[in-house]
Amino acid sequence: MVGHGPLKPSIGVRVPARQPICMNKFNIFIFSICLLFFISAVWYFGFYNVKPIDKITISNQNNNINQQSEHMPTILLKTNLGDIKIELFEKDAPKTVANFLKLSTDGFYNSTRFHRVIKGFMIQGGDPNSRDNNWLDDGMGGPGYKFEDEINSHKLVKGILAMANSGPNTNGSQFFIVTASQTPWLDGKHTAFGKVIEGMEIVDKIENLKTFENDNPQGQATINSVEI
């Protein structure tokens, strides 16, 4: 037994047998140190040399995703009063944007007019009937078909481009640009598919045209062409 005095061999324990035990502990200690060093080296070179590359790759991928998500088509509405640049919400209203781009490419909007102007509210265009001087049928024309709404999270606030309609899912070619700061009574009823990013002063010019009692402008605000 081991008493409280100096350490002495216990009965039945041979002194020579104690040395290998001490040597084994020493070897285990050395091995543990080496193993710890090896693991530390692997961790260091693995973490600090490999991970930053992975982070750069992920960062580049995220940048590419952000660039793709931020990229939206733009069009230039060329009017007799100046140009209006509009960004289209292709992701949020794909069918509406595709329809607008197709009609624009086909020249459908060329020489049409903003036939309805309400100061402090909106300007409306896109009706092929507006090409002539007969205002009686303006607001009744279209491309000859109708398609469904694409209601999204965009609120109809100043500068927003939205589809005009005669009820749910009756979209065609007519559109309007909001000039009021907000129009909550229209939210959820009209598809917002773009916003003015340049040329809001041209929209203001059109909005400020004098109008007849039926909201037809007395002066002309003509869409000469749409550039994509």
PyRosetta script that sets phi, psi and omega in degrees:
from pyrosetta import init, pose_from_sequence

init()
pose = pose_from_sequence("MVGHGPLKPSIGVRVPARQPICMNKFNIFIFSICLLFFISAVWYFGFYNVKPIDKITISNQNNNINQQSEHMPTILLKTNLGDIKIELFEKDAPKTVANFLKLSTDGFYNSTRFHRVIKGFMIQGGDPNSRDNNWLDDGMGGPGYKFEDEINSHKLVKGILAMANSGPNTNGSQFFIVTASQTPWLDGKHTAFGKVIEGMEIVDKIENLKTFENDNPQGQATINSVEI")
pose.set_psi(1, 160.1)
pose.set_omega(1, 179.8)
pose.set_phi(2, -100.7)
pose.set_psi(2, 120.9)
pose.set_omega(2, -179.3)
pose.set_phi(3, -95.0)
pose.set_psi(3, -164.5)
pose.set_omega(3, -179.2)
pose.set_phi(4, -87.6)
pose.set_psi(4, -7.8)
pose.set_omega(4, -179.9)
pose.set_phi(5, -86.8)
pose.set_psi(5, -158.6)
pose.set_omega(5, 178.9)
pose.set_phi(6, -59.3)
pose.set_psi(6, 149.0)
pose.set_omega(6, -177.1)
pose.set_phi(7, -65.7)
pose.set_psi(7, 126.8)
pose.set_omega(7, 178.9)
pose.set_phi(8, -132.0)
pose.set_psi(8, 153.3)
pose.set_omega(8, 177.4)
pose.set_phi(9, -62.7)
pose.set_psi(9, 140.8)
pose.set_omega(9, 176.9)
pose.set_phi(10, -80.4)
pose.set_psi(10, 160.8)
pose.set_omega(10, 177.8)
pose.set_phi(11, -63.9)
pose.set_psi(11, 132.5)
pose.set_omega(11, 178.4)
pose.set_phi(12, 87.5)
pose.set_psi(12, -3.9)
pose.set_omega(12, 177.9)
pose.set_phi(13, -109.6)
pose.set_psi(13, 119.6)
pose.set_omega(13, -177.9)
pose.set_phi(14, -85.0)
pose.set_psi(14, 138.4)
pose.set_omega(14, -179.2)
pose.set_phi(15, -61.7)
pose.set_psi(15, -45.4)
pose.set_omega(15, -179.9)
pose.set_phi(16, -56.9)
pose.set_psi(16, -29.5)
pose.set_omega(16, -178.4)
pose.set_phi(17, -71.4)
pose.set_psi(17, -16.2)
pose.set_omega(17, -177.2)
pose.set_phi(18, -77.8)
pose.set_psi(18, -29.0)
pose.set_omega(18, -176.6)
pose.set_phi(19, -64.5)
pose.set_psi(19, -47.4)
pose.set_omega(19, 177.0)
pose.set_phi(20, -58.9)
pose.set_psi(20, -34.7)
pose.set_omega(20, 179.1)
pose.set_phi(21, -64.1)
pose.set_psi(21, -44.0)
pose.set_omega(21, 178.1)
pose.set_phi(22, -64.0)
pose.set_psi(22, -40.4)
pose.set_omega(22, 178.7)
pose.set_phi(23, -64.2)
pose.set_psi(23, -39.9)
pose.set_omega(23, 179.1)
pose.set_phi(24, -63.2)
pose.set_psi(24, -40.9)
pose.set_omega(24, 177.8)
pose.set_phi(25, -63.6)
pose.set_psi(25, -39.3)
pose.set_omega(25, 178.7)
pose.set_phi(26, -64.2)
pose.set_psi(26, -44.3)
pose.set_omega(26, 179.0)
pose.set_phi(27, -62.4)
pose.set_psi(27, -41.7)
pose.set_omega(27, 178.7)
pose.set_phi(28, -63.0)
pose.set_psi(28, -38.8)
pose.set_omega(28, 178.4)
pose.set_phi(29, -62.3)
pose.set_psi(29, -47.4)
pose.set_omega(29, 179.0)
pose.set_phi(30, -62.2)
pose.set_psi(30, -44.1)
pose.set_omega(30, -179.6)
pose.set_phi(31, -61.5)
pose.set_psi(31, -40.4)
pose.set_omega(31, 179.7)
pose.set_phi(32, -63.6)
pose.set_psi(32, -41.0)
pose.set_omega(32, 178.2)
pose.set_phi(33, -62.0)
pose.set_psi(33, -45.9)
pose.set_omega(33, 179.9)
pose.set_phi(34, -62.7)
pose.set_psi(34, -43.5)
pose.set_omega(34, -179.6)
pose.set_phi(35, -63.7)
pose.set_psi(35, -41.5)
pose.set_omega(35, 178.5)
pose.set_phi(36, -62.9)
pose.set_psi(36, -40.8)
pose.set_omega(36, 177.6)
pose.set_phi(37, -63.1)
pose.set_psi(37, -42.8)
pose.set_omega(37, -179.6)
pose.set_phi(38, -63.3)
pose.set_psi(38, -46.4)
pose.set_omega(38, 179.8)
pose.set_phi(39, -62.7)
pose.set_psi(39, -39.8)
pose.set_omega(39, 179.4)
pose.set_phi(40, -63.4)
pose.set_psi(40, -41.0)
pose.set_omega(40, -179.8)
pose.set_phi(41, -65.4)
pose.set_psi(41, -44.7)
pose.set_omega(41, 178.8)
pose.set_phi(42, -62.2)
pose.set_psi(42, -43.1)
pose.set_omega(42, 179.6)
pose.set_phi(43, -62.8)
pose.set_psi(43, -42.8)
pose.set_omega(43, -178.1)
pose.set_phi(44, -62.6)
pose.set_psi(44, -54.3)
pose.set_omega(44, -176.7)
pose.set_phi(45, -70.9)
pose.set_psi(45, -33.5)
pose.set_omega(45, 179.6)
pose.set_phi(46, -70.6)
pose.set_psi(46, -43.4)
pose.set_omega(46, -176.2)
pose.set_phi(47, -77.7)
pose.set_psi(47, -49.4)
pose.set_omega(47, -172.2)
pose.set_phi(48, -81.6)
pose.set_psi(48, -23.0)
pose.set_omega(48, -179.1)
pose.set_phi(49, -97.1)
pose.set_psi(49, -34.7)
pose.set_omega(49, -175.9)
pose.set_phi(50, -90.2)
pose.set_psi(50, -45.0)
pose.set_omega(50, -173.4)
pose.set_phi(51, -60.2)
pose.set_psi(51, -42.9)
pose.set_omega(51, 179.4)
pose.set_phi(52, -58.3)
pose.set_psi(52, -34.7)
pose.set_omega(52, 178.3)
pose.set_phi(53, -64.9)
pose.set_psi(53, -42.8)
pose.set_omega(53, 177.9)
pose.set_phi(54, -61.8)
pose.set_psi(54, -40.6)
pose.set_omega(54, -179.8)
pose.set_phi(55, -64.3)
pose.set_psi(55, -40.7)
pose.set_omega(55, 178.7)
pose.set_phi(56, -63.2)
pose.set_psi(56, -42.3)
pose.set_omega(56, 179.7)
pose.set_phi(57, -61.7)
pose.set_psi(57, -47.1)
pose.set_omega(57, 179.3)
pose.set_phi(58, -62.6)
pose.set_psi(58, -40.8)
pose.set_omega(58, 179.6)
pose.set_phi(59, -62.1)
pose.set_psi(59, -42.6)
pose.set_omega(59, 178.8)
pose.set_phi(60, -64.8)
pose.set_psi(60, -39.7)
pose.set_omega(60, 178.4)
pose.set_phi(61, -63.8)
pose.set_psi(61, -42.2)
pose.set_omega(61, 178.6)
pose.set_phi(62, -63.5)
pose.set_psi(62, -39.0)
pose.set_omega(62, 178.3)
pose.set_phi(63, -63.2)
pose.set_psi(63, -40.8)
pose.set_omega(63, 179.3)
pose.set_phi(64, -64.5)
pose.set_psi(64, -41.2)
pose.set_omega(64, 179.1)
pose.set_phi(65, -63.4)
pose.set_psi(65, -43.4)
pose.set_omega(65, 179.7)
pose.set_phi(66, -63.3)
pose.set_psi(66, -40.7)
pose.set_omega(66, 179.4)
pose.set_phi(67, -64.2)
pose.set_psi(67, -39.6)
pose.set_omega(67, 179.9)
pose.set_phi(68, -67.5)
pose.set_psi(68, -42.1)
pose.set_omega(68, -177.6)
pose.set_phi(69, -70.1)
pose.set_psi(69, -29.8)
pose.set_omega(69, -178.3)
pose.set_phi(70, -81.9)
pose.set_psi(70, -18.8)
pose.set_omega(70, -177.6)
pose.set_phi(71, -77.3)
pose.set_psi(71, 119.5)
pose.set_omega(71, 176.9)
pose.set_phi(72, -131.8)
pose.set_psi(72, 142.3)
pose.set_omega(72, -179.0)
pose.set_phi(73, -64.8)
pose.set_psi(73, 149.5)
pose.set_omega(73, 177.0)
pose.set_phi(74, -125.6)
pose.set_psi(74, 152.5)
pose.set_omega(74, 176.2)
pose.set_phi(75, -131.1)
pose.set_psi(75, 158.2)
pose.set_omega(75, 177.9)
pose.set_phi(76, -116.9)
pose.set_psi(76, 112.8)
pose.set_omega(76, 177.5)
pose.set_phi(77, -86.2)
pose.set_psi(77, 105.5)
pose.set_omega(77, -176.0)
pose.set_phi(78, -93.6)
pose.set_psi(78, 112.9)
pose.set_omega(78, -178.7)
pose.set_phi(79, -114.0)
pose.set_psi(79, 168.8)
pose.set_omega(79, 178.2)
pose.set_phi(80, -69.0)
pose.set_psi(80, -13.0)
pose.set_omega(80, 179.5)
pose.set_phi(81, -102.4)
pose.set_psi(81, -6.6)
pose.set_omega(81, -179.5)
pose.set_phi(82, 140.3)
pose.set_psi(82, 176.4)
pose.set_omega(82, -175.9)
pose.set_phi(83, -96.6)
pose.set_psi(83, 144.2)
pose.set_omega(83, 177.0)
pose.set_phi(84, -123.6)
pose.set_psi(84, 117.0)
pose.set_omega(84, 179.2)
pose.set_phi(85, -94.0)
pose.set_psi(85, 129.2)
pose.set_omega(85, -174.4)
pose.set_phi(86, -127.0)
pose.set_psi(86, 133.5)
pose.set_omega(86, 174.0)
pose.set_phi(87, -94.5)
pose.set_psi(87, 131.4)
pose.set_omega(87, -175.1)
pose.set_phi(88, -100.6)
pose.set_psi(88, 138.8)
pose.set_omega(88, -179.4)
pose.set_phi(89, -86.6)
pose.set_psi(89, 70.8)
pose.set_omega(89, -175.1)
pose.set_phi(90, -62.0)
pose.set_psi(90, -36.9)
pose.set_omega(90, -178.5)
pose.set_phi(91, -70.5)
pose.set_psi(91, -38.2)
pose.set_omega(91, -174.3)
pose.set_phi(92, -89.3)
pose.set_psi(92, -19.9)
pose.set_omega(92, 179.7)
pose.set_phi(93, -144.1)
pose.set_psi(93, 64.0)
pose.set_omega(93, -173.0)
pose.set_phi(94, -60.8)
pose.set_psi(94, -42.4)
pose.set_omega(94, -179.4)
pose.set_phi(95, -68.6)
pose.set_psi(95, -41.2)
pose.set_omega(95, -179.7)
pose.set_phi(96, -64.8)
pose.set_psi(96, -44.0)
pose.set_omega(96, 178.7)
pose.set_phi(97, -65.2)
pose.set_psi(97, -43.3)
pose.set_omega(97, 179.1)
pose.set_phi(98, -61.0)
pose.set_psi(98, -40.5)
pose.set_omega(98, 178.3)
pose.set_phi(99, -63.9)
pose.set_psi(99, -45.3)
pose.set_omega(99, -179.2)
pose.set_phi(100, -63.8)
pose.set_psi(100, -42.7)
pose.set_omega(100, 179.7)
pose.set_phi(101, -66.4)
pose.set_psi(101, -38.8)
pose.set_omega(101, 179.2)
pose.set_phi(102, -64.5)
pose.set_psi(102, -47.0)
pose.set_omega(102, 179.0)
pose.set_phi(103, -62.7)
pose.set_psi(103, -39.8)
pose.set_omega(103, 179.4)
pose.set_phi(104, -64.5)
pose.set_psi(104, -44.1)
pose.set_omega(104, 179.3)
pose.set_phi(105, -62.2)
pose.set_psi(105, -36.8)
pose.set_omega(105, -179.8)
pose.set_phi(106, -77.7)
pose.set_psi(106, -4.2)
pose.set_omega(106, -179.5)
pose.set_phi(107, 78.8)
pose.set_psi(107, 17.1)
pose.set_omega(107, -176.3)
pose.set_phi(108, -59.2)
pose.set_psi(108, -37.0)
pose.set_omega(108, -175.3)
pose.set_phi(109, -87.8)
pose.set_psi(109, -8.4)
pose.set_omega(109, -178.1)
pose.set_phi(110, -59.7)
pose.set_psi(110, 131.1)
pose.set_omega(110, 177.0)
pose.set_phi(111, 71.4)
pose.set_psi(111, 7.2)
pose.set_omega(111, 173.1)
pose.set_phi(112, -82.0)
pose.set_psi(112, 163.8)
pose.set_omega(112, -176.0)
pose.set_phi(113, -119.1)
pose.set_psi(113, 159.0)
pose.set_omega(113, 166.0)
pose.set_phi(114, -76.8)
pose.set_psi(114, 102.5)
pose.set_omega(114, -170.1)
pose.set_phi(115, -90.9)
pose.set_psi(115, -10.6)
pose.set_omega(115, -178.9)
pose.set_phi(116, -137.1)
pose.set_psi(116, 122.3)
pose.set_omega(116, -177.0)
pose.set_phi(117, -131.8)
pose.set_psi(117, 122.1)
pose.set_omega(117, 176.8)
pose.set_phi(118, -125.6)
pose.set_psi(118, 109.4)
pose.set_omega(118, -177.2)
pose.set_phi(119, -59.6)
pose.set_psi(119, 134.2)
pose.set_omega(119, -179.4)
pose.set_phi(120, 78.8)
pose.set_psi(120, 9.9)
pose.set_omega(120, -178.7)
pose.set_phi(121, -135.3)
pose.set_psi(121, -69.1)
pose.set_omega(121, -177.1)
pose.set_phi(122, -170.1)
pose.set_psi(122, 167.5)
pose.set_omega(122, 170.1)
pose.set_phi(123, -122.9)
pose.set_psi(123, 137.7)
pose.set_omega(123, -173.2)
pose.set_phi(124, -122.3)
pose.set_psi(124, 139.2)
pose.set_omega(124, 178.9)
pose.set_phi(125, -149.9)
pose.set_psi(125, -167.6)
pose.set_omega(125, 176.7)
pose.set_phi(126, 94.6)
pose.set_psi(126, 7.5)
pose.set_omega(126, -179.4)
pose.set_phi(127, -97.4)
pose.set_psi(127, 120.9)
pose.set_omega(127, 178.7)
pose.set_phi(128, -63.5)
pose.set_psi(128, -21.0)
pose.set_omega(128, 178.7)
pose.set_phi(129, -68.5)
pose.set_psi(129, -14.6)
pose.set_omega(129, -175.3)
pose.set_phi(130, -81.9)
pose.set_psi(130, 0.4)
pose.set_omega(130, -178.5)
pose.set_phi(131, -69.3)
pose.set_psi(131, -28.3)
pose.set_omega(131, -178.7)
pose.set_phi(132, -96.8)
pose.set_psi(132, -175.9)
pose.set_omega(132, -177.7)
pose.set_phi(133, -93.6)
pose.set_psi(133, 7.2)
pose.set_omega(133, 177.9)
pose.set_phi(134, -90.2)
pose.set_psi(134, 106.8)
pose.set_omega(134, -177.0)
pose.set_phi(135, -81.4)
pose.set_psi(135, -10.4)
pose.set_omega(135, -172.0)
pose.set_phi(136, -64.4)
pose.set_psi(136, -31.9)
pose.set_omega(136, -178.1)
pose.set_phi(137, -104.9)
pose.set_psi(137, 8.2)
pose.set_omega(137, 178.3)
pose.set_phi(138, -68.0)
pose.set_psi(138, 138.1)
pose.set_omega(138, -177.3)
pose.set_phi(139, 93.6)
pose.set_psi(139, -3.1)
pose.set_omega(139, -178.7)
pose.set_phi(140, -107.8)
pose.set_psi(140, -6.8)
pose.set_omega(140, -174.8)
pose.set_phi(141, -91.9)
pose.set_psi(141, 169.1)
pose.set_omega(141, 179.4)
pose.set_phi(142, -173.0)
pose.set_psi(142, -170.5)
pose.set_omega(142, -176.8)
pose.set_phi(143, -85.1)
pose.set_psi(143, -3.9)
pose.set_omega(143, -179.5)
pose.set_phi(144, 97.7)
pose.set_psi(144, 10.4)
pose.set_omega(144, 177.3)
pose.set_phi(145, -152.0)
pose.set_psi(145, 167.7)
pose.set_omega(145, 177.1)
pose.set_phi(146, -132.5)
pose.set_psi(146, 152.0)
pose.set_omega(146, 177.1)
pose.set_phi(147, -141.8)
pose.set_psi(147, 166.6)
pose.set_omega(147, -169.8)
pose.set_phi(148, -74.4)
pose.set_psi(148, 159.7)
pose.set_omega(148, 176.6)
pose.set_phi(149, -69.9)
pose.set_psi(149, 155.5)
pose.set_omega(149, 171.7)
pose.set_phi(150, -130.3)
pose.set_psi(150, 68.7)
pose.set_omega(150, -178.4)
pose.set_phi(151, -65.7)
pose.set_psi(151, 132.3)
pose.set_omega(151, -177.0)
pose.set_phi(152, -135.5)
pose.set_psi(152, -167.8)
pose.set_omega(152, -174.1)
pose.set_phi(153, -81.2)
pose.set_psi(153, -8.1)
pose.set_omega(153, -178.7)
pose.set_phi(154, -72.0)
pose.set_psi(154, 126.8)
pose.set_omega(154, 176.2)
pose.set_phi(155, -82.3)
pose.set_psi(155, 149.7)
pose.set_omega(155, -179.8)
pose.set_phi(156, -85.2)
pose.set_psi(156, 84.3)
pose.set_omega(156, -179.9)
pose.set_phi(157, -112.8)
pose.set_psi(157, 178.6)
pose.set_omega(157, -175.9)
pose.set_phi(158, -55.0)
pose.set_psi(158, 130.8)
pose.set_omega(158, 178.3)
pose.set_phi(159, 92.5)
pose.set_psi(159, -8.1)
pose.set_omega(159, -179.0)
pose.set_phi(160, -77.7)
pose.set_psi(160, 138.1)
pose.set_omega(160, 174.8)
pose.set_phi(161, -98.3)
pose.set_psi(161, 126.5)
pose.set_omega(161, -176.6)
pose.set_phi(162, -139.6)
pose.set_psi(162, 161.7)
pose.set_omega(162, 179.9)
pose.set_phi(163, -83.5)
pose.set_psi(163, 134.6)
pose.set_omega(163, 170.6)
pose.set_phi(164, -82.0)
pose.set_psi(164, 149.2)
pose.set_omega(164, 178.8)
pose.set_phi(165, -153.8)
pose.set_psi(165, 173.5)
pose.set_omega(165, 177.3)
pose.set_phi(166, -112.5)
pose.set_psi(166, 17.3)
pose.set_omega(166, -177.9)
pose.set_phi(167, 147.8)
pose.set_psi(167, -179.6)
pose.set_omega(167, -179.4)
pose.set_phi(168, -59.0)
pose.set_psi(168, 135.6)
pose.set_omega(168, 173.4)
pose.set_phi(169, 59.3)
pose.set_psi(169, 40.3)
pose.set_omega(169, 178.4)
pose.set_phi(170, -123.2)
pose.set_psi(170, 34.6)
pose.set_omega(170, -179.2)
pose.set_phi(171, -73.8)
pose.set_psi(171, 146.0)
pose.set_omega(171, 178.7)
pose.set_phi(172, -140.9)
pose.set_psi(172, -95.1)
pose.set_omega(172, -179.4)
pose.set_phi(173, -126.7)
pose.set_psi(173, -20.4)
pose.set_omega(173, -174.8)
pose.set_phi(174, -75.8)
pose.set_psi(174, 142.5)
pose.set_omega(174, -177.1)
pose.set_phi(175, -141.5)
pose.set_psi(175, 169.5)
pose.set_omega(175, 174.5)
pose.set_phi(176, -145.6)
pose.set_psi(176, 156.3)
pose.set_omega(176, 175.7)
pose.set_phi(177, -114.3)
pose.set_psi(177, 124.5)
pose.set_omega(177, -177.4)
pose.set_phi(178, -73.2)
pose.set_psi(178, 134.1)
pose.set_omega(178, 175.8)
pose.set_phi(179, -114.8)
pose.set_psi(179, -10.0)
pose.set_omega(179, 175.4)
pose.set_phi(180, -78.9)
pose.set_psi(180, 155.2)
pose.set_omega(180, 179.8)
pose.set_phi(181, -63.9)
pose.set_psi(181, -34.1)
pose.set_omega(181, 175.3)
pose.set_phi(182, -159.4)
pose.set_psi(182, 152.4)
pose.set_omega(182, -180.0)
pose.set_phi(183, -138.9)
pose.set_psi(183, 70.3)
pose.set_omega(183, -174.4)
pose.set_phi(184, -60.2)
pose.set_psi(184, -25.5)
pose.set_omega(184, 179.8)
pose.set_phi(185, -71.2)
pose.set_psi(185, -13.2)
pose.set_omega(185, 178.1)
pose.set_phi(186, -97.2)
pose.set_psi(186, -18.8)
pose.set_omega(186, -178.7)
pose.set_phi(187, -59.2)
pose.set_psi(187, 132.1)
pose.set_omega(187, -179.7)
pose.set_phi(188, 86.4)
pose.set_psi(188, -3.2)
pose.set_omega(188, -179.3)
pose.set_phi(189, -114.5)
pose.set_psi(189, -19.0)
pose.set_omega(189, -178.7)
pose.set_phi(190, -132.8)
pose.set_psi(190, 140.5)
pose.set_omega(190, -179.4)
pose.set_phi(191, -77.8)
pose.set_psi(191, 117.1)
pose.set_omega(191, 172.7)
pose.set_phi(192, -83.5)
pose.set_psi(192, 126.0)
pose.set_omega(192, -177.4)
pose.set_phi(193, -134.0)
pose.set_psi(193, 12.9)
pose.set_omega(193, 176.9)
pose.set_phi(194, -178.3)
pose.set_psi(194, 174.9)
pose.set_omega(194, 176.5)
pose.set_phi(195, -149.3)
pose.set_psi(195, 148.3)
pose.set_omega(195, 178.3)
pose.set_phi(196, -73.7)
pose.set_psi(196, 126.4)
pose.set_omega(196, 177.7)
pose.set_phi(197, -112.5)
pose.set_psi(197, -17.2)
pose.set_omega(197, 173.4)
pose.set_phi(198, -148.4)
pose.set_psi(198, 145.5)
pose.set_omega(198, 175.7)
pose.set_phi(199, 90.2)
pose.set_psi(199, 23.3)
pose.set_omega(199, 177.7)
pose.set_phi(200, -64.2)
pose.set_psi(200, -23.9)
pose.set_omega(200, 177.3)
pose.set_phi(201, -67.3)
pose.set_psi(201, -27.4)
pose.set_omega(201, 175.9)
pose.set_phi(202, -71.6)
pose.set_psi(202, -40.6)
pose.set_omega(202, 175.2)
pose.set_phi(203, -58.9)
pose.set_psi(203, -41.5)
pose.set_omega(203, 178.9)
pose.set_phi(204, -63.2)
pose.set_psi(204, -38.4)
pose.set_omega(204, 177.8)
pose.set_phi(205, -60.6)
pose.set_psi(205, -45.4)
pose.set_omega(205, -179.5)
pose.set_phi(206, -65.4)
pose.set_psi(206, -41.4)
pose.set_omega(206, -179.8)
pose.set_phi(207, -61.1)
pose.set_psi(207, -31.7)
pose.set_omega(207, -175.3)
pose.set_phi(208, -90.5)
pose.set_psi(208, 5.0)
pose.set_omega(208, 174.7)
pose.set_phi(209, -65.4)
pose.set_psi(209, 142.8)
pose.set_omega(209, 175.2)
pose.set_phi(210, -67.7)
pose.set_psi(210, 145.8)
pose.set_omega(210, -176.3)
pose.set_phi(211, -127.5)
pose.set_psi(211, 161.1)
pose.set_omega(211, 171.3)
pose.set_phi(212, -81.7)
pose.set_psi(212, 178.7)
pose.set_omega(212, -177.0)
pose.set_phi(213, -63.7)
pose.set_psi(213, -25.2)
pose.set_omega(213, -179.2)
pose.set_phi(214, -90.7)
pose.set_psi(214, 14.4)
pose.set_omega(214, 177.5)
pose.set_phi(215, 74.7)
pose.set_psi(215, 6.4)
pose.set_omega(215, 173.6)
pose.set_phi(216, -75.7)
pose.set_psi(216, 131.8)
pose.set_omega(216, -179.3)
pose.set_phi(217, -69.2)
pose.set_psi(217, 142.4)
pose.set_omega(217, 177.7)
pose.set_phi(218, -74.4)
pose.set_psi(218, -34.7)
pose.set_omega(218, 174.8)
pose.set_phi(219, -93.9)
pose.set_psi(219, 162.4)
pose.set_omega(219, -177.7)
pose.set_phi(220, -89.4)
pose.set_psi(220, 136.9)
pose.set_omega(220, 171.0)
pose.set_phi(221, -129.0)
pose.set_psi(221, 93.4)
pose.set_omega(221, -170.0)
pose.set_phi(222, -104.4)
pose.set_psi(222, 138.1)
pose.set_omega(222, 172.2)
pose.set_phi(223, -86.9)
pose.set_psi(223, 107.6)
pose.set_omega(223, 179.8)
pose.set_phi(224, -71.2)
pose.set_psi(224, -42.7)
pose.set_omega(224, 179.4)
pose.set_phi(225, -166.9)
pose.set_psi(225, 168.9)
pose.set_omega(225, 175.5)
pose.set_phi(226, -123.4)
pose.set_psi(226, 118.3)
pose.set_omega(226, 178.9)
pose.set_phi(227, -96.3)
pose.set_psi(227, 134.1)
pose.set_omega(227, -179.2)
pose.set_phi(228, -108.4)
pose.dump_pdb("model.pdb")
